[in-house]
Amino acid sequence: MQICFGSFRTNGTEPDITSNAEPLLTAREVADLLGLSITSVLRRWRAGELPGFRLSSNVLRFRESEINAYLEAHRGPSGVYAPPHVDGRKV
């Protein structure tokens, strides 16, 4: 099942899911996209590091555009991931 959200039509009665619709990703799909475990994705979401929202008590979804923006915001200066260093040593 794929859930999409869209804007309301001008008459305000029916949702128009064909315009501005963006598929929502599951935690598993985000984990695959980021190369993380599902547990890490959920932990980062709970910590407020990853943007996402809860649709119900057991349903968490993410917008792909927000995940891509998160990746861009956390990109290293050269565009390549640089692992952290402590006291001049790689960690």
C-alpha positions in Angstrom: 0.0 0.0 0.0 1.3 3.4 -0.9 0.0 6.6 0.8 0.3 9.9 -0.9 -0.8 13.4 0.3 -1.7 16.1 -2.0 -3.4 19.5 -2.0 -7.1 20.1 -1.9 -8.9 21.2 -5.1 -10.1 24.7 -5.4 -13.7 23.7 -4.4 -12.2 22.3 -1.1 -14.2 19.1 -1.2 -11.9 16.4 -2.6 -8.2 15.9 -2.1 -6.2 16.0 -5.4 -3.5 13.4 -4.9 -2.2 13.8 -8.5 -0.6 17.2 -8.0 2.1 17.8 -5.5 1.9 14.1 -4.4 5.0 12.6 -3.0 5.3 8.9 -2.1 6.0 8.4 1.5 8.9 6.1 2.5 8.9 3.5 5.3 11.6 3.2 7.9 12.9 0.2 6.0 13.1 2.1 2.7 14.9 5.0 4.5 17.3 2.5 6.1 18.1 1.1 2.6 18.5 4.5 1.1 20.9 5.7 3.9 22.7 2.4 4.4 21.6 2.2 8.0 19.7 -0.4 10.1 16.0 0.2 10.7 16.8 0.5 14.4 19.2 3.4 13.6 16.6 5.1 11.4 14.1 4.9 14.3 16.6 6.1 16.8 17.6 9.1 14.7 13.9 9.9 14.1 13.2 9.8 17.9 16.2 12.0 18.5 14.8 14.5 16.0 17.7 14.0 13.6 15.6 12.6 10.7 12.5 14.3 9.6 9.4 12.1 9.5 6.0 11.8 11.0 3.7 9.2 12.6 0.5 8.4 10.8 -0.8 6.2 13.6 0.7 4.4 16.6 2.5 1.9 14.5 3.0 3.7 11.2 5.9 6.0 10.6 6.6 7.6 7.3 9.2 9.9 5.7 9.1 12.2 2.7 11.8 11.4 0.2 12.5 15.0 -0.5 13.1 15.7 3.3 15.5 12.7 3.5 17.4 14.0 0.5 17.5 17.5 2.1 18.8 15.8 5.3 21.6 14.1 3.2 22.6 17.4 1.5 22.7 19.2 4.9 25.0 16.6 6.3 27.3 16.3 3.3 31.0 16.9 4.0 32.8 19.9 2.4 34.0 17.9 -0.5 30.8 16.0 -1.0 32.4 12.8 0.3 31.8 11.4 3.8 34.6 12.1 6.1 34.7 10.0 9.3 35.3 11.9 12.5 38.8 12.2 14.0 39.8 12.2 17.6 43.3 13.4 18.6 44.4 13.2 15.0 43.4 9.5 14.7 40.5 8.1 12.7 37.6 6.8 14.8 
